[in-house]
Amino acid sequence: MQQVLEAISDPTRRKILDLLKKGEKSAGELGENFDISGPSMSHHLSKLKAADLVIATRRGQSIYYSINTSVFEDAAQFVLRFFQDRGENKL
């Protein structure tokens, strides 16, 4: 969970995830939406992959990225439980 929270703490990575909500995209297609270098984009995608938030699929020379929805569901449940538990402790 630590890697997930760390990965989504960065605005660039959140924008990447937002773009991937619309469907899978190649690294090049994602890069067109940012004013950053190729190595920087690769770094952000590596962080998202390490947190298991995206799935990378190679097709020929290109790698396509898509959202790993099961990890998002787990993270959402964690956050909900965290705040629910806090609310119960205040009562």
N, C-alpha and C positions, 0 to 999 in steps of 0.2 A: 504494500500500500504506500510505503514511503516513496518508492520510485514513481508511482502514479501521481501522487500529490506534487512531487518535485517537477515532473514533466509538464503538468498542466499549469504550473505557477508562472511559466514564461509566456508572454503575450504572442510571440511568434509561433510557438507550438500550439497555442490555443487557436490561432488563425488557421494553421495547417489542418487541425482537427475539424474546424468549421468548414473548410473547403472540402474535406473528405466526407462530410455528411451528405454531400450531393452525389457521391459516388467515387469510385476509385480513380486515381490519377497517377501519372508517372511523376518521377522527381522533376523532370523538365517542366511539366505542366504546372506543378506546384510552384516551382521557382519563378515562373512568369508573374506570380502575384506578389513578389517580394523584391526589395532592392538590397539583396545580400549576395555574397559570393557563393559559388558552388560548395566549397568546403563548409561554409556556415550552414547552408541548407542540409548538407549531409550530417553535420553534427546534430541539428535539431531532429532530423529523422531517426538518427541513431538513439537519441534519448527517448523518443516515442516508442521505438521498437524495444528498447531495453525495459521499458515499463509495460510492454505488451499491449500498448494502446493501439498500435497499428500492425497490420500484417503486410509483409512485403512478398510479392510474387514476381518471379523473373519470367519474362516472356521475350525470348531472343536477347537482344542487347539492352532492353529496357527493364526497369523494375517498377512495378505498379504497387501503390499503397492503398490500403483500405482500412476502415475503422474496425477494431476488434470489439464488437458491441458487448460481449460477455464481460470484459474487464470494466467497461463503463457501468454496466449494471451492478457489478460487485462494488465499485467505488461509490456509486450513488447510495447503495444500501448502507455502506460503512458510514457515510456522511449523515444519512438520516438517523441511523442508530446513535451516532455520536451526539447529535443535537437532542434526540429524544431522551437519551440517558441524562444529559445535562439538565433538561427540563424537569425530569423526575426527581433529581437530586435537590432541586430548589424547593420542592414542595414539602 
